[in-house]
Amino acid sequence: MELSAAARRALPPPAATVRAVVVVPARDEELWIGRCLDALAGQVEVALEGFEVVVVLDSCEDGTAAEVEAARRRIDDPASDEVPGDPVSGVGSPRLGGPVIHVIDGPGQGAGPARATGMDVGCARLESLGRAGGLLASTDADSRVAPDWIARQLEAIEGGAEAIGGEIRLDPDEAAALPDGVLARREADLAVRTAEAAARGPAEHAHFSGASLGVTPRAYRQAGGMAWMAALEDQELEDRLAAAGIAIHRLRPVSVVTAARTEGRAERGLARDLELARWLGERRYDGRDFSLPELLAAKTRTVAVILPTSECAATIGPILEAIAPLRGAGLLDELLVVDADSPDGTAAVAREHGARVLSESSIRPELGRARGKGDAMWRAAAATSAELLVFLDADTIDFDPGFVTGLLGPMVLDPSLALVKGTFRRPFALGDSTQEGEGGRVTELVARPLLNLHFPSLSGFTQPLSGEIAIRRDLFERLSVPVGYGVEIAMMIDALRFVGLDALAEVDLGTRQNRHQSLRALSAMAGEVMVAVERRIEAPPRPAYPSFRPRPEAGAPPELWRLRCEERPALVQ
């Protein structure tokens, strides 16, 4: 999608000497864009009148525009006090006379549409000069191109290249601040990706990124241009080039230094990748690392363990027996079973084992009967005043007290954590045999793909639907809680919005066996999970239709199920 003709006419025509146009999308980049433009102004082996820069200001609310104007002044007056040097890229003071920096407004829809807007404008400007074989390049506002970045790309085009990917190097000072292991994992991943990239053209590295890419206008048009995507528009362009049969030359001499920050404007990209890598290194724990004496010594807040139950008479007794020593030692201040009036006697078994037992529908009875697991959890929070709430599934066959100490350990020892999810290895029991890694079908087929699609910061969580959760009361009370199976994934998404990824953690609790539902029954569970996620996607809200037709059973009449789509409001507004 291109700018209107009126918007394009707002820019003066390009000089006849222009061979390259560089596009820089920017949104609230006042700390970075000055260095970016200085690096472009310091290009060597190419005439300054031979290229121009198009900065796309995309709904900036900070001083980005002012920094662009300051860069223009530095170019016009290299003796100005504003001229910096850049020890990382080696760029010194810009030289008098160029390049020309144009500024256009972006559509305000994210980095992808902003870059696409600039690329469309740049392509049209080169075509107006009859330079379908010129260079249409892009970098990011938080990146600094090498002094010969443009020259090396023009050289590659003269040698027959139509698309070029530059190597992305992390700012060394910022990279040094990343947790141990992040850079090593990144390098290992890049090695694999470099081998894969060789199928799409000469590959000296793995990158084809918005921070450093170049195409000829001819190739850009042949590929269909750049898609208006909120993020990953560079990957989409790569796929379009490949589909058009255009080889991508990933060249090491074409390089940029980019910020190793973990907070970026785009939903996807390097910043998000580094954020997740840092989280994986800092916020994943092994439940075996936390001992009862250690937690007792560090405990400063009251703790309630809550078990929502439905038809769990066969498993609730052993679970409560395993938890009892923790309560006796003082780690737990309350042990609460919230039962769905189970006809199998779950409540009686729980009372025999010393738990406080409440009928879920007796809590907030003015709301009528409880509607499901999420509703039981929401109501249970009103039945206890504990500062830390630990929710556990009650159908676990091989429960271990380490489940509780593992969930509590990170939160007790690190007050900055607000939510800890348990993760397990989930074998699938089928008769007398088990299949490793085949449990958690809705998790693998629905929950994790949805998080990867819409909430990539949460994609590191292995078991987003795990019922083993420790959460601070003050956070839980702020959450809208789906009454049914959407509760766990909704808690994660809302917690991310309220407290950020650094306040969330995952702890490995070993192996868990619990009841498996039929595939047909799981379809309704998947539907409720999808409804909870869809309501949290930033898009125009759509109503959730509860009617659900399950897979027909041979010889049985058609059925119509109703999904539990309603949510309980936040306890504290």
N, C-alpha and C positions, 0 to 999 in steps of 0.2 A: 504494500500500500504506500503510495507516494504522497508527498505534500501537494497541496493544490497548486495550480499554475500561479495564482496570486502570491502564494508564499514563496515559490521559487523565484519569482520576479523581484522579490524584496532584496535579493542579493545582487550585487553588481556582477556583470559578466566576468568569467575568469580571464586572466591575462593569457595572451597567446602562447606564452612560454611554459604554461603549467603542464607538467607531465604526470603529476600525482596529486591526489586529494586524500588527506588523512582525516578520518572521522573520530571525534572524541565525545562520546555521550557522558554527561555529568549530571549527577543529582546530589546536592549537598556534599560537595567535595572540596570545600574551601581549604582544607589542610593539605591537599595533594595536587590540585590541578595546576598550581603555579610551577611546580617542579616538572610536571608532565609537559607543559608548554615550553618551558625552558629547554628541556631535552630535545624537543622537536625543532626549536629555533637553533640549536647547536649542531645541526646535521652537517656532515662533511661529505665531500666527493659528489655533491649535488648542488646545483645553483639554487640559491634561496628563492629566486623568482620561478624556479621550476616546480614548486609545489605550494599548496595552500592547505590550511587547516580549517575544518568545519567543526565547531564546538556546538553540541546540542544540549542546551540547558533545559533540563527536564523537571519542571516544577520545583526548582530550588528554593529553599526557605532560609538559606544561610548566606554567606558572603562569596559564594562561588562566582557569581557574575563580576563582582568587584575584583576578584583575583585574576579573572580573565583579562579585565581591563588593565590591571597592573602589568600583566605579562605583555600586553600590547605596548605599553609605555616602555618597558625594558627593551623591546625589540627596536622601537623607534629611537631610543636614546640609550645606547649601551653604557654610557658613563653614569647612568642613573644610580642612585644609592640602592635601588631595589634589586639590582642584578646580583643573584646568588651564584655560587658554584655548587656542583654536585659531586662529592667524592665517590659516590657509588657508581654512577654511570660514566663519570669522567667528563661530564659536560661542564664547560665553563660559561663565560658571559656570552649571550647571544650577539650575533653580528648585526651591524647596521643594515637595514634594507629589507628584512623579510624574516620569516614568511608572512604572508597575509593571513590573519586569523578572522574568520567569519563566525558569527554567532547566530544560531536559529533556535527557536523554541521547540521543545519536544512535545509529544502528545500527553505526557503525564501519566503514562500507563506502564512504566517500568523501563529497565535497561534495554530489553529487547526491542520494543517499539521505538525507543529513542535512537538506538543504533541503526535500526532499519530505516528510520526517517533520514538520518544523516547519510547512510549509504546510498539511498535512492537519490538524494540531492547531489552527492558527489559523483555518482555514475552519470547523471544527466549533464553535469557540468563538463566532465571529460568528453562525453559524446558530442556536446555542442562544439568542441574543438576538433572533432574528427579523430579522437584518440581512443578508439575501442580497445587498443592494445596498451593503454596506459596503466597506471597503478591506482587502484581504489583500495586504500588501506584503512585499518582501524586499530586503535589502542584504547586503553581504559584511562580514566582520569587519575587513578591511583598508581599508574605505571610510568616508568621512565625508559624510553627507547634508547638503544645504543646509538652512539654518534653516527654510525654508518647504516642505520636501520633502513632508511629509504634507499640508499645507494645499493645495498645488497639485494633488495627486492627488485629494483629496476634492472640490476644485472641478471637476476634469475629470469625475469620476463624476457630480456633480450636473448637469453639462452633457450627460450621455448616454454618456460613455465607459465601457466595460466592462473594458478592458485598457490599461495605460499602460507605456510604456518611458521611462526617464529617461536623460538624456545623461550619458555617462561621461567625466569629465575626469581626466587624469593629474596626479598630484602634481607641481607645477612644479619643485620642487627635484630630485626623483628623475628626472623626465623630462629635465632638463638634463644628467644624467649619461649618458644613452643615446648611442650612437655617432651620428655625423653620418649623416643620411639616414633613420634609423629613423622619426622623427616625420613627416617629409615623406611617406614611403611609407604610413604609417598614415593620414594625412589624405587622401591620394589614394584609398586603399582605402575609407575611410569615405564619400567623396563618391559613389563608384560604388554602394556599398551603400545609401546614403540614397535614391538614385533607384530602386533595386530595391524598397526597403521601402515606397515609396509605393503599391505594388500591394496592400498589406495594411492600409492605413489612413493617416491623416494623419501625415506624416513630416517633422519638422523636423530630424531627425538619423537615424542608422542603428541606434541601440542598442535592444535588448530583452535585457537581461542580468541575471543574478542579482544584480549589484551595485546594480541599480535597476529593479525591476519591480513592478507592482501590478495586481491583478485584483479584480473583485468575486467573492465566494463563488459567486454565481450563474454567472458565466462559468467559474470554476474547475471547478465540477461539470459544466457543459455540455461543457467540453473534455476531461473525463475525468481531471482532476487532473494532477499532475506525475509523470513517470516516475521510477522508481528506476534512474537511470543514474549510473555513476561520475563522469561529467562531461557537459557540454553538455546538462544537463537543462533549462536555460533555452531553448535552441534547440528542443528537443523540445516544450516547452510552447508556444512560438511557432507551431510547425507544427500542434499540436493546436487552438490557438485559430483559426488560419486555416481548418483543416478544418471547424471548427464554425461558420464564417461570422462570427466575432467580430473586428471591426476592432481593430487595435492603434494607439493614439494615442501616437506618439513625440514628446514635448513637451520643448522646450528648457528651460523654466522648472523642470522637474523634473530636478534634477541632483545628482550626487555627485562627490566627488573621491576617486580610488582610487589605491592604491599602484602605482607604475610599476616594481615589482620583476620580476625575471626568474626568480625561484625561487618557485614556488607549490606548494600541496599537491595541487591537482587535476591530472590528466593533461592536461586541456584548459583553455582559457580564456585570459584576457588575459595572465597571467604567461607561459604557454607561447608565446603569439603574440609577445610582446616578446622572449622568450629567442631564438626562432628569427630574428626580425628583427635582433637584435643579432648573432647568429652569421653571418647572411648578410652583414652589413656588415663583420665583423671577420675571419672565417675562410674567406673565399673568395678565391682568388688567381688570377692570370694567370701561367701557366708562363713566358711570355716575359719576365717581370720579373726572372728569376734568371740571372745570368751565371756561367760557369765560374770566372773569377778571383775573383768575390765569394764563391762557395761554398768555394773552396780556402782563402781567407783566413780563413773562419769555421769550417771543419771541425775538430771536436774528437773525433769518434767514428768508429770503423771502420764501413765500409759494404760490404755484399754485395748484388750484383744477382743475382736468382734467376729463371730462366726455366723453368717446367715446360713440357715439350714432348710432343706426341703427333702424329706425322705432319706435321712442320713443316719438312721438308727444303727446301721452296721459299722459305721466308721467314726461317729462322733465320740464314742467312749474311748477308744485308743488315742485319739487326738487329744482329748482333755487330760488323759493320764500322762501324756508326754509333756503337756504344758504345765501341769500342776507344780513340778519342782521350781519352775521359773517364777510362778506366782508366790510359792512359799518362801523363796529367797528374797522377794521384794522387788523383782524387776517389773512385775505387772501389778497395777493397782486395781484392775477390774478385769473379769473374764465374763463376757456376755455372749450368750447364744440367742439369736433372734430367729425364731422358728416360724415356718409358714403353716402352722397347725397341721404338721405332718401326721397322717393317720398311722404311720408305722411305729409311733412311740418315741420319736427322736427327742422330744422335749423331756420325757421322763428319764431317758438314759442320760441326758445332759445334766439334769438335776442330781441324779445319783452320783455324778462325778464332780459335784461341787460348783457347777457354773450357775450364774444368774441367768434365768431363762425367761424370755418375754415372747409373747405372740407378736409377730411383726404387725399384725393388724390392730393390736391393742395400743400401739404407739401412734399418737396423733389420730385417734379413732374418728375424728370429724372428717377425715379425708376418705373414709370408707376402707374397704379391704385393700391391703397392700397389693401392688400390681406385679411385683417381681423382685429379682435380686437387687437391682439398683434402688428400688423403693425401700426395701428392707435396710440397705446400708444407709440411706438418707435418714430414715426414721431412727435407726440405731444411734446415729450421732446426737439425736435429741435426747437419748436416754442415758447419756454419760457426759460428764464434764471433763474427761481426760484431755490433756493437751496433745498427746500423740495417739493417733488411732491406727491400730493394726488390724487389717481385714484379712481373714484366711478362708479359703475354701474348706468346706466340711466333708467333702466326699473323697478325700485323699486316703489311699490305701496304705501307703508307706510313710506316714507323717513322721517327721523328726523334729525335736525341739530346736534344732539348728535353724529351722525355718524362721522361728521367731527372733532368735538372737541375730541371725543374718540380716533380717529386715530392719531391726532396730539399730544394729551396730553403726551403720553410716550416719544415721540421724542423731544418735546419742553423742557420737564423737565429733560430729561436724554440724553445728547449729545452722549453718548456711543452707543445708539441705531441707527441702520442704516435702519431697515425695520420693519414695524408694519403691521400685517395682522388683518383684522376684522373677527370676528366670530359671527354667528347668530344662533338662533333657526329657523329652516326652516320648517314650516308647509307646507303640500302639499294640495293645493286647488283643489278640484274636484267638480265642480258644486257649490252647496250651502253648501257643507260640507268641512271640513279641517281635515287632518290627521296629528297629531303632530309628528314631528321628521321624517317624511317620505319624505321631500324635499331633494334636493342634491343627486340625485341617482348616478350620475357619481362620485361624491365625495366619497360616501360610498362603491361603488362597484368596483371602479378603483383606484382613486387617493390615498386614505388612505391605502388600501392594498399594493399598490406599494411602498409607502414611508416606511411602516413597513418592507417590504421585503428588500429594497435596501438602504434606508436612515433613519435608525431607530431613529437618533437624531431628525428628523422632525416629528416623529409619534405623538408628543403631540399636534400638530396643528389640531384643530377641523375642520376648513374649508380651506384646502389648495387651493381650487379653487375659493375662495372668490375674487370678483373684487374690494373690498374695501382695498386699500393698501396705506400706506404712506412709502415713500422711499427717502433716500438722493440722490440728483442728482449725486454726485460723485460715488455712488455705481451703480445706474441705468446705467450710461454711460459705465460701465465696463461689462455689461451683454450682452450675446447673446440672442436675443429676438425672440421666435417663432412667426410667423405672425398670427397664429390662436389661437385655444383654449388652446394650451399648454403653453401660456405665464405665467400664474400665478404660476403653479407648477415649471416651469423652473426657474423663478425668485427666488423662495425659495431655490431650490437646489444650484443654482449658488451663491446666497448670503451666504449660509452656507459655501461654499468653500472659498469665498473671505474674509468674516468677522467673521465667526464662530457663533455658536449657541447663545452665550451671547449677540450678537448684534441684535438678532431677537426677536420679541415679538408678542403676540397676545392679542387683546382687545375684550372683550365681548360688542357687540353693541345692544344686545337685540334680537328683532324678526324682520325678514324681509320677505316680500312677493314680489316675482317678477314673471315674465313670466315663464311658464313651457313649455319645448319643448316636443314633442312626443318621446316615447321610441325609435322609429326608427331613429329620427334625433339625439338623444343623442348617438347612436352608433358611429356616425362619430366624435362627440365631444370626446368620450372615446378613439377613435383611435388616435386623435391628441395628447391627454394627454399622451397616452402610448408611442408615438413616442418621445415626448419631454423628458420623463423619461429615455427611453432606450438609448438615445444619451448621457445621463449623467452617465450611469453606467460604472464603470471602467472595461471594457472588450474590446476585439478587436472590433472596430467599424464596424457596418453593415449598408449597405445602407437602407434608408427608402423608401419603395415602396408606392407611393401615391394612386395607384388604390385600391378602396374599394367597395366591393359589399354589398349593404344594404340588409336587409331582404326583400324577394320578397313580393309584394303586390298582392293580389288575382286579377286576370284578367288584371294586368298591365304587360307591356313588361319588360324584365330584364333591370336593370340599372347598371351603373358603375359610382360611385362617385370618386372624387379625394380629398384626404386629403391634407391639407396645411402643408407640411412637412418642408418647407424652414424656415430659420431663418435670421433675420437681424443681422449684425455683431455689436460688441460693438462700441458705438459711440466714445469712446476714447481707442485707442489701447495701 
